[in-house]
Amino acid sequence: MEMIAKKYFFSTTKILIFGAVLWATVALLHAQQTSRLNEQQIVDVLTTQYGERAGKRGRAWFRLMNESSHFKEIKQLNSVNNFFNLLYFSEDSKVWGVSNYWARPVEFIGANAGDCEDFAIAKYFTLLELGIPDEKMRITMVKAVTLEQYHMVVAYYDTPGSVPLILDNINGNIELASERNDLIPVYSFNGKQLWLNKKKSEGVVAGTSQRLKRWADLNHRIGIADLRQPKLRME
């Protein structure tokens, strides 16, 4: 009888724990789906920290998201890609004074300049804000053959097995990865997973994306507190 009671206790405890975890997960997902960025707060911070033109870029960013919120996903990809490709490309050492810095979208908009990582990160988080599921996107590190250097883009998968579309700041046209012979995939990640890429449309899961130190650091810093000041502003 004592053994049966113990089994019942542990079984009931597991059910209660599972129920609590499930409820918390549902609540978290609901909070993520209904959360919105505070436009006025972000525009004010951009204006205060980076100047009037940065504030106007912030307004334009929110206008883009408001207008694109009712678009189909393909049109959202084009709108976001075109918007951020208007910003200037510059190396981290010139903009931020360090060799490799992954800027938050607000910092990138504030400085009006950044390198390929900044373009990709800003596009990724903006598309998330528009409601595109995380599992449809990967930030992808590639080898840019023509530039003979590493480069970062956003890959969008319409279905899990489809060849992804590539959002890039070098080539402003969104094209299938199979058409981008100038890009050799190395690894990719999103909010959950890390993949080692062997083909343009495939990858081998290599653990969680938090294994990437800079990605973990970026997610820890995400928000508008303690924004980094650029060494160079492109106005």
PLY file of the C-alpha trace (Angstrom):
ply
format ascii 1.0
element vertex 235
property float x
property float y
property float z
element edge 234
property int vertex1
property int vertex2
end_header
0.00 0.00 0.00
2.83 2.35 0.83
4.46 1.62 -2.53
1.18 2.31 -4.36
0.78 5.57 -2.46
4.28 6.67 -3.43
3.64 5.85 -7.10
0.39 7.80 -6.99
2.13 10.74 -5.32
4.93 10.90 -7.89
2.50 10.39 -10.78
0.28 13.19 -9.51
3.29 15.43 -8.95
4.48 14.87 -12.52
1.04 15.74 -13.85
0.92 18.93 -11.78
4.44 19.92 -12.86
3.63 19.19 -16.51
0.45 21.22 -16.21
2.30 24.14 -14.65
5.00 24.05 -17.34
2.39 23.83 -20.10
0.45 26.75 -18.67
3.61 28.84 -18.34
4.61 28.00 -21.91
1.21 28.97 -23.30
1.27 32.19 -21.27
4.75 33.01 -22.56
3.76 32.37 -26.18
0.68 34.52 -25.77
2.76 37.31 -24.25
5.23 37.12 -27.13
2.47 37.24 -29.73
0.72 40.21 -28.17
3.78 42.20 -27.17
4.58 45.30 -29.18
7.52 47.64 -29.21
6.90 51.01 -27.60
7.24 53.38 -30.55
7.35 56.67 -28.68
9.83 55.40 -26.13
12.18 54.04 -28.79
11.93 57.15 -30.98
12.64 59.35 -27.94
15.70 57.27 -27.04
16.97 57.36 -30.62
16.54 61.14 -30.73
18.21 61.67 -27.36
21.08 59.22 -27.89
21.77 59.63 -31.61
20.10 62.83 -32.82
17.04 64.10 -34.70
17.72 62.15 -37.88
17.98 58.93 -35.91
14.59 59.68 -34.39
13.16 60.12 -37.88
14.65 56.79 -38.94
12.98 55.26 -35.91
9.63 56.70 -37.01
10.21 55.31 -40.50
11.01 51.89 -39.01
7.72 51.81 -37.13
5.85 53.10 -40.17
7.36 50.22 -42.15
6.22 47.69 -39.55
2.73 49.17 -39.28
2.25 49.20 -43.04
3.78 45.74 -43.53
1.85 44.04 -40.73
-1.00 43.16 -43.12
1.24 42.09 -46.00
1.85 38.49 -47.02
5.20 37.13 -45.85
6.96 37.49 -49.20
6.02 41.16 -49.39
7.16 41.64 -45.79
10.54 40.17 -46.70
10.94 42.64 -49.54
9.83 45.65 -47.48
12.18 44.88 -44.59
15.09 44.00 -46.86
14.73 47.21 -48.86
14.36 49.38 -45.74
17.55 48.25 -44.01
19.56 48.13 -47.22
19.19 51.93 -47.34
21.51 52.19 -44.33
25.25 52.50 -44.86
27.69 49.62 -44.76
30.80 50.19 -42.69
33.18 48.03 -40.70
32.75 47.61 -36.94
36.16 49.13 -36.26
35.03 52.36 -37.90
31.49 52.48 -36.51
31.90 51.01 -33.03
35.64 51.14 -32.44
35.98 47.37 -31.97
36.81 44.58 -34.40
33.54 42.64 -34.09
30.36 43.98 -32.51
26.83 42.65 -33.09
24.66 45.77 -32.78
21.10 45.80 -31.58
18.59 46.98 -34.23
18.10 50.26 -32.34
21.87 50.85 -32.26
22.14 50.08 -35.98
19.33 52.51 -36.79
20.87 55.10 -34.49
24.30 54.93 -36.09
22.81 54.65 -39.60
25.65 52.26 -40.41
26.92 48.80 -39.65
28.39 45.68 -41.14
26.69 42.58 -42.55
25.88 41.15 -39.11
24.01 44.32 -38.19
21.96 44.22 -41.40
21.05 40.56 -40.87
20.20 40.95 -37.18
18.00 44.00 -37.76
16.10 42.25 -40.57
15.64 39.10 -38.51
14.23 40.85 -35.42
12.00 43.12 -37.52
10.51 40.12 -39.34
9.94 38.43 -35.99
8.10 41.54 -34.83
5.93 41.33 -37.96
4.91 37.83 -36.95
7.02 35.62 -39.20
7.70 32.43 -37.20
11.23 31.91 -35.93
11.35 28.42 -37.42
11.03 29.94 -40.91
14.17 32.03 -40.52
17.87 31.54 -39.96
20.66 34.03 -39.69
23.31 32.45 -41.88
27.06 32.89 -41.95
28.39 32.34 -45.45
31.63 32.64 -47.37
31.19 35.39 -49.96
33.22 34.06 -52.86
33.53 37.30 -54.82
34.56 39.26 -51.71
36.76 36.45 -50.39
35.47 36.97 -46.86
32.84 35.79 -44.44
29.45 37.42 -44.69
26.06 37.21 -42.95
22.56 37.04 -44.47
19.03 36.05 -43.48
17.56 32.86 -44.95
13.77 32.45 -45.14
12.26 28.97 -45.51
8.67 28.96 -46.77
8.45 25.29 -45.74
10.94 23.20 -43.70
12.25 21.44 -46.81
12.23 24.34 -49.24
15.25 26.11 -50.69
15.50 29.35 -48.70
15.24 32.89 -49.98
18.25 35.05 -49.13
17.98 38.59 -47.72
21.32 40.27 -48.30
22.83 43.73 -48.14
25.34 43.01 -50.94
22.74 41.90 -53.45
19.52 43.81 -52.82
17.41 41.35 -54.80
15.88 38.53 -52.76
16.87 35.32 -54.52
16.81 31.59 -53.86
19.93 30.21 -52.22
20.32 27.89 -55.21
20.79 30.99 -57.38
23.43 32.53 -55.13
26.51 30.68 -56.33
28.59 33.46 -54.80
27.62 32.36 -51.27
28.85 29.21 -49.54
26.93 28.48 -46.29
28.99 27.77 -43.18
26.56 27.77 -40.25
23.16 29.20 -39.42
21.01 29.85 -36.37
17.77 31.33 -35.09
16.33 31.86 -31.63
16.48 28.16 -30.80
18.83 26.12 -32.94
22.31 26.15 -34.43
23.02 24.34 -37.70
26.24 23.49 -39.50
25.48 23.92 -43.20
26.76 21.51 -45.81
24.35 22.44 -48.61
22.50 25.61 -49.55
19.15 24.28 -48.29
20.21 21.83 -45.57
22.00 21.83 -42.28
22.93 19.51 -39.43
21.65 20.51 -35.99
24.61 21.32 -33.76
22.83 22.31 -30.54
21.13 25.47 -29.33
21.95 28.88 -30.74
23.03 30.04 -27.28
26.28 28.20 -27.95
27.22 31.22 -30.06
28.80 33.66 -27.63
27.99 36.82 -29.58
24.39 35.73 -30.16
23.93 34.98 -26.46
25.48 38.35 -25.60
23.21 40.16 -28.08
20.08 38.57 -26.61
21.26 39.50 -23.13
21.65 43.14 -24.24
18.45 43.36 -26.30
16.35 46.39 -25.41
17.08 50.09 -25.23
19.10 50.35 -22.02
22.82 51.24 -22.18
22.93 51.77 -25.93
26.43 51.88 -27.38
27.58 55.14 -28.88
29.20 54.89 -32.32
32.60 56.31 -33.15
31.25 57.20 -36.57
27.76 58.33 -37.59
26.75 58.31 -41.22
24.31 61.21 -41.60
0 1
1 2
2 3
3 4
4 5
5 6
6 7
7 8
8 9
9 10
10 11
11 12
12 13
13 14
14 15
15 16
16 17
17 18
18 19
19 20
20 21
21 22
22 23
23 24
24 25
25 26
26 27
27 28
28 29
29 30
30 31
31 32
32 33
33 34
34 35
35 36
36 37
37 38
38 39
39 40
40 41
41 42
42 43
43 44
44 45
45 46
46 47
47 48
48 49
49 50
50 51
51 52
52 53
53 54
54 55
55 56
56 57
57 58
58 59
59 60
60 61
61 62
62 63
63 64
64 65
65 66
66 67
67 68
68 69
69 70
70 71
71 72
72 73
73 74
74 75
75 76
76 77
77 78
78 79
79 80
80 81
81 82
82 83
83 84
84 85
85 86
86 87
87 88
88 89
89 90
90 91
91 92
92 93
93 94
94 95
95 96
96 97
97 98
98 99
99 100
100 101
101 102
102 103
103 104
104 105
105 106
106 107
107 108
108 109
109 110
110 111
111 112
112 113
113 114
114 115
115 116
116 117
117 118
118 119
119 120
120 121
121 122
122 123
123 124
124 125
125 126
126 127
127 128
128 129
129 130
130 131
131 132
132 133
133 134
134 135
135 136
136 137
137 138
138 139
139 140
140 141
141 142
142 143
143 144
144 145
145 146
146 147
147 148
148 149
149 150
150 151
151 152
152 153
153 154
154 155
155 156
156 157
157 158
158 159
159 160
160 161
161 162
162 163
163 164
164 165
165 166
166 167
167 168
168 169
169 170
170 171
171 172
172 173
173 174
174 175
175 176
176 177
177 178
178 179
179 180
180 181
181 182
182 183
183 184
184 185
185 186
186 187
187 188
188 189
189 190
190 191
191 192
192 193
193 194
194 195
195 196
196 197
197 198
198 199
199 200
200 201
201 202
202 203
203 204
204 205
205 206
206 207
207 208
208 209
209 210
210 211
211 212
212 213
213 214
214 215
215 216
216 217
217 218
218 219
219 220
220 221
221 222
222 223
223 224
224 225
225 226
226 227
227 228
228 229
229 230
230 231
231 232
232 233
233 234
